[in-house]
Amino acid sequence: MDYKIIAVDFDGTLCFSNWPELGEPNTRLIRYLQAQQAAGNKIILWTCRAGEALSSALDWCVEQGLSFDAINDNLPEIVELYGNNSRKITCDIYIDDRNMLPEAVC
């Protein structure tokens, strides 16, 4: 593959919020991800949100100008490459407030 796969969390990472509320955007991270997509890299939203809370988060992301190549799932080409869809997301970079400060990435 000639691109990177970046998995990013929502609460406390893309959005300064406490589940299930929505908060202020992490504009620096959003701009970084938009630039990565423009460069041909793939973005996965990797969040614990489901149902209405996930729908609200996705609507919020659209309002911020952010779209995803997959949501809580591997990219189709990764599933094809490995012949299965592992529960673990295959990516090059994980961005999560419980792992590293989102500001450290961008």
Number of C-alpha atoms within 10 A of each C-alpha: 6 5 12 16 22 22 26 24 21 26 21 20 21 27 22 16 15 11 15 13 12 17 15 11 18 17 12 13 20 19 15 14 22 18 12 17 20 10 11 13 16 21 24 23 21 20 16 12 18 11 7 10 14 16 12 16 22 19 13 17 18 12 10 15 11 17 18 17 17 15 17 18 18 23 20 12 10 16 14 10 10 9 9 11 16 12 9 9 18 18 16 11 13 19 22 19 17 10 8 12 13 20 13 8 12 11
